[in-house]
Amino acid sequence: MDIDNELVMLEKIANFRWESLFTDEKHEKELKVEIEKRTRCLIKVISLRIKSKII
């Protein structure tokens, strides 16, 4: 009897869509915003370095 229950549980675990558990849309949006902020800052830094070498 216990073996049958274990088999059912193992099948449920095997068929579970794990990616849906680990997908967090809010986190992804916040991460995208932070990446965009970092990119803008890096662009400013690079442009300032270029300007300082020219002048």
N, CA, C and O atoms as a GROMACS GRO file, in nm:
protein
  220
    1MET      N    1   0.083  -0.120   0.000
    1MET     CA    2   0.000   0.000   0.000
    1MET      C    3   0.087   0.126   0.000
    1MET      O    4   0.061   0.218  -0.077
    2ASP      N    5   0.189   0.130   0.085
    2ASP     CA    6   0.277   0.247   0.090
    2ASP      C    7   0.353   0.267  -0.041
    2ASP      O    8   0.378   0.380  -0.082
    3ILE      N    9   0.389   0.159  -0.105
    3ILE     CA   10   0.462   0.167  -0.231
    3ILE      C   11   0.377   0.235  -0.337
    3ILE      O   12   0.429   0.314  -0.416
    4ASP      N   13   0.249   0.206  -0.340
    4ASP     CA   14   0.159   0.268  -0.436
    4ASP      C   15   0.151   0.419  -0.412
    4ASP      O   16   0.152   0.497  -0.508
    5ASN      N   17   0.143   0.460  -0.288
    5ASN     CA   18   0.137   0.603  -0.255
    5ASN      C   19   0.268   0.672  -0.293
    5ASN      O   20   0.267   0.785  -0.342
    6GLU      N   21   0.379   0.605  -0.269
    6GLU     CA   22   0.509   0.662  -0.305
    6GLU      C   23   0.520   0.680  -0.456
    6GLU      O   24   0.573   0.780  -0.503
    7LEU      N   25   0.470   0.584  -0.531
    7LEU     CA   26   0.473   0.593  -0.676
    7LEU      C   27   0.388   0.711  -0.725
    7LEU      O   28   0.430   0.783  -0.815
    8VAL      N   29   0.273   0.730  -0.666
    8VAL     CA   30   0.187   0.843  -0.703
    8VAL      C   31   0.257   0.974  -0.672
    8VAL      O   32   0.254   1.067  -0.753
    9MET      N   33   0.320   0.983  -0.556
    9MET     CA   34   0.391   1.105  -0.519
    9MET      C   35   0.509   1.131  -0.612
    9MET      O   36   0.530   1.245  -0.653
   10LEU      N   37   0.584   1.028  -0.647
   10LEU     CA   38   0.696   1.044  -0.738
   10LEU      C   39   0.649   1.088  -0.877
   10LEU      O   40   0.715   1.170  -0.942
   11GLU      N   41   0.536   1.036  -0.922
   11GLU     CA   42   0.480   1.079  -1.051
   11GLU      C   43   0.439   1.226  -1.047
   11GLU      O   44   0.460   1.299  -1.143
   12LYS      N   45   0.380   1.269  -0.935
   12LYS     CA   46   0.340   1.409  -0.921
   12LYS      C   47   0.462   1.500  -0.923
   12LYS      O   48   0.460   1.605  -0.987
   13ILE      N   49   0.567   1.460  -0.854
   13ILE     CA   50   0.690   1.539  -0.850
   13ILE      C   51   0.753   1.545  -0.989
   13ILE      O   52   0.799   1.651  -1.032
   14ALA      N   53   0.754   1.433  -1.058
   14ALA     CA   54   0.815   1.426  -1.190
   14ALA      C   55   0.738   1.511  -1.292
   14ALA      O   56   0.798   1.568  -1.383
   15ASN      N   57   0.608   1.520  -1.277
   15ASN     CA   58   0.524   1.592  -1.373
   15ASN      C   59   0.502   1.739  -1.336
   15ASN      O   60   0.441   1.813  -1.412
   16PHE      N   61   0.551   1.780  -1.220
   16PHE     CA   62   0.531   1.917  -1.175
   16PHE      C   63   0.609   2.013  -1.264
   16PHE      O   64   0.723   1.984  -1.302
   17ARG      N   65   0.551   2.126  -1.296
   17ARG     CA   66   0.619   2.226  -1.379
   17ARG      C   67   0.700   2.317  -1.287
   17ARG      O   68   0.651   2.418  -1.237
   18TRP      N   69   0.826   2.279  -1.267
   18TRP     CA   70   0.912   2.350  -1.174
   18TRP      C   71   0.940   2.492  -1.217
   18TRP      O   72   0.956   2.580  -1.132
   19GLU      N   73   0.947   2.518  -1.349
   19GLU     CA   74   0.976   2.653  -1.395
   19GLU      C   75   0.868   2.751  -1.350
   19GLU      O   76   0.898   2.869  -1.329
   20SER      N   77   0.744   2.706  -1.336
   20SER     CA   78   0.639   2.796  -1.290
   20SER      C   79   0.658   2.834  -1.142
   20SER      O   80   0.618   2.942  -1.099
   21LEU      N   81   0.718   2.744  -1.068
   21LEU     CA   82   0.744   2.772  -0.927
   21LEU      C   83   0.851   2.878  -0.911
   21LEU      O   84   0.843   2.963  -0.822
   22PHE      N   85   0.953   2.874  -0.997
   22PHE     CA   86   1.066   2.964  -0.983
   22PHE      C   87   1.054   3.091  -1.067
   22PHE      O   88   1.144   3.175  -1.063
   23THR      N   89   0.947   3.107  -1.142
   23THR     CA   90   0.929   3.227  -1.222
   23THR      C   91   0.863   3.334  -1.136
   23THR      O   92   0.757   3.311  -1.076
   24ASP      N   93   0.926   3.448  -1.130
   24ASP     CA   94   0.872   3.557  -1.050
   24ASP      C   95   0.874   3.682  -1.138
   24ASP      O   96   0.977   3.748  -1.153
   25GLU      N   97   0.759   3.713  -1.196
   25GLU     CA   98   0.751   3.824  -1.291
   25GLU      C   99   0.786   3.958  -1.227
   25GLU      O  100   0.851   4.041  -1.289
   26LYS      N  101   0.745   3.978  -1.103
   26LYS     CA  102   0.777   4.104  -1.034
   26LYS      C  103   0.928   4.119  -1.021
   26LYS      O  104   0.984   4.226  -1.047
   27HIS      N  105   0.994   4.012  -0.980
   27HIS     CA  106   1.139   4.015  -0.964
   27HIS      C  107   1.207   4.041  -1.099
   27HIS      O  108   1.303   4.118  -1.107
   28GLU      N  109   1.156   3.978  -1.204
   28GLU     CA  110   1.214   3.997  -1.337
   28GLU      C  111   1.201   4.143  -1.382
   28GLU      O  112   1.294   4.197  -1.441
   29LYS      N  113   1.087   4.206  -1.354
   29LYS     CA  114   1.067   4.346  -1.392
   29LYS      C  115   1.163   4.436  -1.314
   29LYS      O  116   1.224   4.527  -1.371
   30GLU      N  117   1.175   4.411  -1.184
   30GLU     CA  118   1.266   4.492  -1.102
   30GLU      C  119   1.411   4.474  -1.147
   30GLU      O  120   1.488   4.570  -1.152
   31LEU      N  121   1.447   4.352  -1.181
   31LEU     CA  122   1.582   4.324  -1.229
   31LEU      C  123   1.608   4.398  -1.360
   31LEU      O  124   1.716   4.454  -1.380
   32LYS      N  125   1.511   4.398  -1.448
   32LYS     CA  126   1.526   4.468  -1.576
   32LYS      C  127   1.547   4.617  -1.555
   32LYS      O  128   1.631   4.678  -1.621
   33VAL      N  129   1.472   4.676  -1.462
   33VAL     CA  130   1.487   4.819  -1.430
   33VAL      C  131   1.627   4.847  -1.378
   33VAL      O  132   1.690   4.945  -1.418
   34GLU      N  133   1.676   4.763  -1.288
   34GLU     CA  134   1.810   4.783  -1.231
   34GLU      C  135   1.919   4.765  -1.337
   34GLU      O  136   2.018   4.837  -1.336
   35ILE      N  137   1.901   4.671  -1.426
   35ILE     CA  138   1.998   4.652  -1.534
   35ILE      C  139   2.000   4.775  -1.625
   35ILE      O  140   2.107   4.819  -1.667
   36GLU      N  141   1.883   4.831  -1.654
   36GLU     CA  142   1.876   4.951  -1.737
   36GLU      C  143   1.943   5.070  -1.667
   36GLU      O  144   2.011   5.149  -1.732
   37LYS      N  145   1.922   5.083  -1.536
   37LYS     CA  146   1.988   5.190  -1.460
   37LYS      C  147   2.140   5.175  -1.468
   37LYS      O  148   2.212   5.273  -1.491
   38ARG      N  149   2.187   5.054  -1.449
   38ARG     CA  150   2.331   5.027  -1.453
   38ARG      C  151   2.388   5.058  -1.591
   38ARG      O  152   2.496   5.116  -1.603
   39THR      N  153   2.315   5.020  -1.693
   39THR     CA  154   2.361   5.046  -1.829
   39THR      C  155   2.372   5.195  -1.855
   39THR      O  156   2.470   5.240  -1.915
   40ARG      N  157   2.273   5.273  -1.812
   40ARG     CA  158   2.278   5.419  -1.830
   40ARG      C  159   2.397   5.479  -1.757
   40ARG      O  160   2.465   5.568  -1.809
   41CYS      N  161   2.422   5.432  -1.636
   41CYS     CA  162   2.537   5.481  -1.560
   41CYS      C  163   2.668   5.447  -1.628
   41CYS      O  164   2.759   5.530  -1.634
   42LEU      N  165   2.679   5.326  -1.678
   42LEU     CA  166   2.801   5.287  -1.748
   42LEU      C  167   2.823   5.371  -1.874
   42LEU      O  168   2.936   5.408  -1.905
   43ILE      N  169   2.716   5.401  -1.944
   43ILE     CA  170   2.727   5.487  -2.062
   43ILE      C  171   2.777   5.625  -2.023
   43ILE      O  172   2.861   5.682  -2.093
   44LYS      N  173   2.727   5.680  -1.912
   44LYS     CA  174   2.773   5.811  -1.865
   44LYS      C  175   2.921   5.806  -1.829
   44LYS      O  176   2.998   5.896  -1.866
   45VAL      N  177   2.962   5.703  -1.758
   45VAL     CA  178   3.101   5.690  -1.718
   45VAL      C  179   3.192   5.681  -1.840
   45VAL      O  180   3.294   5.748  -1.847
   46ILE      N  181   3.153   5.600  -1.934
   46ILE     CA  182   3.234   5.585  -2.056
   46ILE      C  183   3.243   5.717  -2.132
   46ILE      O  184   3.350   5.755  -2.178
   47SER      N  185   3.131   5.785  -2.146
   47SER     CA  186   3.133   5.912  -2.219
   47SER      C  187   3.218   6.017  -2.146
   47SER      O  188   3.287   6.095  -2.211
   48LEU      N  189   3.214   6.019  -2.015
   48LEU     CA  190   3.298   6.113  -1.939
   48LEU      C  191   3.446   6.079  -1.954
   48LEU      O  192   3.529   6.169  -1.964
   49ARG      N  193   3.478   5.951  -1.956
   49ARG     CA  194   3.617   5.911  -1.975
   49ARG      C  195   3.666   5.952  -2.114
   49ARG      O  196   3.780   5.997  -2.130
   50ILE      N  197   3.582   5.936  -2.212
   50ILE     CA  198   3.618   5.975  -2.348
   50ILE      C  199   3.638   6.126  -2.356
   50ILE      O  200   3.735   6.173  -2.416
   51LYS      N  201   3.548   6.201  -2.295
   51LYS     CA  202   3.560   6.348  -2.296
   51LYS      C  203   3.685   6.393  -2.224
   51LYS      O  204   3.752   6.486  -2.270
   52SER      N  205   3.718   6.331  -2.114
   52SER     CA  206   3.835   6.373  -2.037
   52SER      C  207   3.964   6.342  -2.114
   52SER      O  208   4.062   6.416  -2.098
   53LYS      N  209   3.968   6.241  -2.193
   53LYS     CA  210   4.087   6.209  -2.272
   53LYS      C  211   4.101   6.303  -2.391
   53LYS      O  212   4.212   6.331  -2.436
   54ILE      N  213   3.989   6.352  -2.442
   54ILE     CA  214   3.991   6.442  -2.555
   54ILE      C  215   4.037   6.580  -2.512
   54ILE      O  216   4.114   6.646  -2.583
   55ILE      N  217   3.992   6.623  -2.398
   55ILE     CA  218   4.022   6.761  -2.351
   55ILE      C  219   4.156   6.767  -2.290
   55ILE      O  220   4.199   6.873  -2.244
   0.00000   0.00000   0.00000
